[in-house]
Amino acid sequence: MKNSTTLCLFGMVIMISSCSEPQTHSTFDPDKVLPKKIIDLSPIITEDLPEKMWGKAFVELMGFRGTTQFIHQGVDSPAYVRNSYLEIFNHGGAHLDAPNHTEKGAPSIETYDLKRLMGPVKILDATGYENHTSIPVEDLKALNLTSADIFMLDTDYIPPQNDNELPSYPYLSKEACQYLASIPVKAVATDALSIESIHGYSEGIKAGLSGYRDLIPNHYALLTNGIPLFESLEDISPLRDEEHVIFQGFPLKFKEGNGSPVRAVALVY
């Protein structure tokens, strides 16, 4: 009995000693990894956002519907609860294209590796170019892009201002997009409606062109090489004055989705 008591007391001493020892604290410091500020690059999703961004003329040219629909339902009693059914045009406003957006049977939105959807930004300021102007590959080479970079094109996009106007902005040449694909950059993003020239697309149809490669060569160069493509970001011009920027844009995980709205943000360090 004496030995048992001694062992029990000895065990209690060990437990008390263990509890009294200082706990090891993590060296993780959130202040060292959190950004100085976050810049929101996403417009508010409204029922009229698709036509507002695309313009009535281009929506009709493509045969799409220019509005989305929000249905809000709920009860007031015994407790106030609201739910909504959202019918969203997934390529209106800040969004991410999936390869199957322009190629039948290609990978869909939920297959993207999330690591490809965030990374350091290098911006090309294209605001000095006239609308409908093709940006040459030489301008991109000056950025010294690498496979770790997300290339961002700033066009200062202004949506069509009347019902007959097609979207207009400076756009990357086919050679420029092929160059991005050859690096390959981590992702491509732009504030413009599209990485393509909408006027070029319209003129191509009139000229009898058809098919992925000829009508939308920039999408072809990027998406067939698995490069994520973000379009219709909102006001990326403030990023030009920042030295260290991380872009992040995650899509909704739609089954077989050809694209998705994103909450696109710039993390400024």
C-alpha positions in Angstrom: 0.0 0.0 0.0 2.9 2.3 0.9 4.5 1.8 -2.5 1.2 2.4 -4.3 0.7 5.7 -2.5 4.3 6.7 -3.3 3.7 6.0 -7.0 0.4 8.0 -7.0 2.1 10.9 -5.4 5.0 10.7 -7.8 2.6 10.7 -10.7 0.8 13.8 -9.3 4.1 15.6 -9.0 4.9 14.9 -12.7 1.5 16.2 -13.8 1.8 19.3 -11.7 5.4 19.9 -13.1 4.2 19.5 -16.7 1.4 21.9 -16.2 3.6 24.5 -14.6 6.1 24.5 -17.5 5.7 27.5 -19.8 3.9 26.7 -23.0 5.8 26.9 -26.3 4.3 29.9 -28.3 4.1 29.9 -32.1 6.5 32.3 -33.9 3.8 33.0 -36.4 3.2 36.8 -36.6 0.0 37.7 -38.6 1.3 41.3 -39.0 4.1 40.0 -41.1 1.9 38.3 -43.6 -1.3 40.4 -43.6 -1.4 43.2 -46.3 -1.2 46.9 -45.6 -4.5 47.3 -47.5 -6.9 45.4 -49.7 -8.2 46.9 -52.9 -11.5 45.5 -54.1 -11.4 45.0 -57.9 -15.0 43.7 -58.3 -18.1 45.7 -59.3 -21.3 45.1 -57.3 -23.4 42.4 -59.0 -26.7 44.0 -59.9 -29.5 42.8 -62.1 -28.4 45.1 -65.0 -24.7 44.5 -64.7 -24.3 42.3 -67.8 -25.7 44.9 -70.2 -24.0 47.7 -68.3 -20.6 46.1 -68.9 -21.2 44.6 -72.3 -23.5 47.2 -73.8 -26.8 46.4 -75.5 -25.3 46.1 -79.0 -22.8 43.4 -78.0 -25.3 41.5 -75.9 -27.6 41.3 -78.9 -24.7 40.4 -81.3 -24.0 37.4 -79.1 -27.6 36.5 -78.6 -27.4 36.7 -74.8 -29.7 38.2 -72.2 -28.5 41.4 -70.7 -30.0 41.0 -67.2 -29.7 38.6 -64.3 -32.5 37.8 -61.9 -32.6 37.9 -58.1 -35.6 36.2 -56.3 -35.7 36.9 -52.6 -38.0 34.8 -50.5 -38.6 34.3 -46.8 -40.8 34.4 -43.8 -41.4 37.0 -41.0 -42.7 34.6 -38.3 -41.9 32.9 -36.1 -38.5 34.5 -37.0 -37.4 36.8 -39.8 -35.5 34.7 -42.4 -34.6 35.5 -46.0 -33.1 33.4 -48.7 -32.5 34.2 -52.4 -32.3 32.4 -55.7 -29.7 34.1 -57.9 -29.7 33.7 -61.7 -26.3 35.2 -62.5 -24.7 35.9 -65.9 -21.3 34.4 -65.1 -19.3 36.5 -67.5 -20.7 39.9 -66.5 -18.6 41.8 -64.0 -15.3 40.5 -62.5 -15.1 36.8 -63.6 -12.8 33.9 -64.4 -13.0 32.1 -67.7 -12.7 28.3 -67.7 -11.2 26.5 -70.8 -14.7 25.0 -71.6 -15.9 28.6 -72.0 -14.6 28.4 -75.6 -13.8 24.8 -76.2 -16.2 21.9 -76.0 -15.1 19.2 -73.6 -12.3 21.3 -72.1 -11.7 21.5 -68.3 -14.3 23.4 -66.3 -14.1 26.0 -63.6 -14.0 23.7 -60.6 -10.8 22.0 -61.9 -8.6 25.0 -61.5 -5.7 24.7 -59.1 -6.3 27.5 -56.6 -2.6 28.2 -56.4 -2.8 29.5 -60.0 -5.4 32.1 -59.0 -3.2 34.2 -56.7 0.2 35.6 -57.1 2.4 38.7 -57.6 1.2 41.2 -60.2 3.0 43.0 -63.0 0.9 45.6 -64.7 1.0 47.0 -68.2 -0.4 50.5 -68.3 -2.2 50.6 -71.7 -4.2 53.8 -70.9 -2.0 55.8 -73.4 -3.2 53.7 -76.3 -6.2 54.6 -78.4 -9.3 52.4 -78.5 -9.1 49.6 -81.1 -5.3 49.7 -80.8 -3.4 46.4 -80.8 -0.7 46.3 -78.1 2.6 44.8 -79.5 4.5 42.0 -77.8 7.5 44.3 -77.3 5.6 46.2 -74.6 5.1 43.0 -72.6 8.7 41.9 -72.9 9.8 45.1 -71.1 8.1 43.8 -67.9 10.4 40.8 -67.6 7.6 38.5 -66.8 8.1 35.1 -65.2 6.0 32.0 -64.6 5.4 33.2 -61.0 3.7 36.4 -62.2 0.1 37.3 -62.9 0.1 39.7 -65.9 -2.5 42.5 -65.6 -3.6 44.8 -68.4 -4.9 48.2 -67.4 -7.0 49.8 -70.1 -9.2 52.1 -68.0 -12.2 50.4 -69.6 -15.3 52.5 -70.1 -18.5 50.5 -71.0 -20.5 51.5 -74.1 -22.4 54.7 -73.6 -25.2 54.1 -76.1 -27.2 51.2 -77.4 -25.4 51.0 -80.7 -21.8 51.1 -79.4 -19.7 48.1 -79.2 -17.2 47.7 -76.3 -13.9 49.4 -77.2 -10.5 49.5 -75.5 -6.8 48.8 -76.3 -6.2 45.0 -76.6 -3.3 42.6 -76.7 -2.1 41.5 -80.1 -2.3 37.8 -80.9 1.5 37.6 -80.7 1.4 39.2 -77.2 -0.9 36.5 -75.9 1.2 33.8 -77.5 4.2 35.3 -75.7 2.3 35.2 -72.4 1.4 31.5 -73.0 5.0 30.7 -73.9 6.4 31.9 -70.6 3.9 30.7 -69.3 2.6 33.4 -66.9 0.6 32.2 -63.8 -2.6 34.0 -64.9 -3.8 36.9 -67.0 -6.2 39.6 -65.8 -7.7 42.8 -67.3 -10.2 45.5 -66.5 -11.5 45.4 -70.1 -14.6 43.5 -71.0 -12.5 40.9 -72.8 -8.9 40.0 -73.7 -10.1 40.0 -77.3 -10.9 42.9 -79.6 -14.7 43.0 -79.8 -14.5 45.0 -83.0 -12.0 42.4 -84.4 -14.5 39.7 -83.5 -17.3 41.5 -85.2 -15.3 42.2 -88.3 -14.1 38.5 -88.4 -17.7 37.3 -88.5 -18.5 39.7 -91.3 -15.4 38.4 -93.2 -16.7 34.8 -92.8 -14.2 33.6 -90.2 -15.3 30.9 -87.8 -13.8 28.7 -85.1 -11.9 29.2 -81.9 -8.5 29.8 -83.2 -9.4 32.5 -85.8 -12.3 34.4 -84.1 -10.9 34.5 -80.6 -7.2 33.9 -80.9 -6.3 35.4 -77.5 -8.6 33.1 -75.6 -7.2 30.3 -77.7 -3.6 31.1 -76.8 -4.3 31.4 -73.1 -7.0 28.9 -72.3 -5.6 26.0 -74.4 -2.4 26.4 -72.4 -4.3 26.2 -69.1 -3.7 29.9 -68.2 -6.5 31.3 -66.0 -8.1 34.4 -67.5 -9.7 37.1 -65.4 -11.8 39.8 -67.2 -13.9 42.8 -66.3 -12.0 43.8 -63.2 -13.0 47.1 -61.8 -10.6 50.1 -61.7 -7.2 48.5 -61.4 -5.4 51.9 -62.0 -4.6 52.4 -58.2 -2.3 49.4 -58.4 0.1 51.1 -60.8 1.4 53.2 -57.8 2.0 50.2 -55.6 5.3 48.3 -55.6 4.3 44.9 -54.0 0.8 43.6 -55.0 -0.6 40.1 -54.7 -3.7 39.4 -56.8 -6.4 36.9 -55.7 -9.6 35.9 -57.4 -11.4 32.7 -56.4 -14.4 31.4 -58.4 -17.6 29.7 -57.1 -17.2 25.9 -57.4 -19.8 25.3 -60.1 -20.1 21.8 -61.5 -18.9 21.9 -65.1 -19.0 25.7 -65.0 -17.6 27.6 -68.0 -16.9 30.6 -65.8 -17.7 32.2 -62.5 -18.0 35.6 -60.9 -15.0 36.2 -58.5 -14.4 38.5 -55.6 -11.2 39.9 -57.1 -8.9 41.7 -54.7 -5.4 43.2 -54.7 -3.4 42.6 -51.5 -0.9 45.5 -51.1 2.3 45.0 -49.1 
